[in-house]
Amino acid sequence: MKLDENGIGMASGVLAGVWMLVVVLFDLWAGFAASYVDLIADIAPGVSVSYGGALIALVYGLVAGYVFGYIFGWLYNQFVK
């Protein structure tokens, strides 16, 4: 059974993007997860504890999740042959 690379990429991209958005907003509203947001900010420039930083984190999550999900689906299909 082959996987749809685009479907896996989209699903993992949405999951990663929403996760990063929620973590930054959780830190903004409740003050928790600051060390995790600092780690994200070290890797992804522009991410900060603000609404703008949360949107930037969402975009980074969408793109990175899509790329890694697509690569995973492609590799899976290569090994299933």
N, C-alpha and C positions, 0 to 999 in steps of 0.2 A: 504494500500500500504506500503510495507516494503522498507526501504532504504538499499543500499549496504554500509555496514560499512567501508569496505576497500576503496570504491570509495569516500565517504565523507571524510575519513581520508586523502587520497592522495590529494584531491582538497584543503582541508583546510591547509594541510601541505605545499603545493606549494605556496598557497596564503600568508601564514604567513612567510614563508622563503623568498620569493621575497620581501615582504613588509619590513622585517628587513634589508635585503641587500640594498634595495633602500634608506632607512632612513640613514644607516651608510654611504653609499657612498655620499648621499646628504650632510651630515654633513662634510665629508672629502673634497668634492669639493667646496661647497658653504659656509660652516661654520654655517649653520643653523641646528636646531634640536639637539643641543648639550645636552640639558637637557634630551631629550628623550633617547639619546644614553647613557648618564650617568645612567639613570634608567635601561636600558637593561643591562648595564655592572654590576650593583649591583646584578641583578638576575642571569645573565649568565657569569660566569668567562671566561676571554679570549677575550671578546668583547671590542674592542677599536676603535678609529677613525684611522683606517689604512686598507689597503687592506686585510691583514690577519684577522683583527678583523671583517671585513665585511663578509668574508667567514665563520668564526666561527658563526657569527650571522645568516647566511643563514642556517647552519646546525642546530643550536638551533631552528630556526623557523620551519624548516622542521619536526624535531622530535616532538616538542611541538604541532604544528598544527595537525600533523597526530594523535597523541595520543588523543587530545581533540576532533578532528573530529570523530575519531572512537568511542570514548565514547559517543558522542552526537548521532551518528547513532545507536549505540547499545541501548541506553536509549530510543530513539524514538521508536525503534522496540519493546521494552518491553511494552511500554504504548499503542501501537497500537493493540496488541493482543486482 
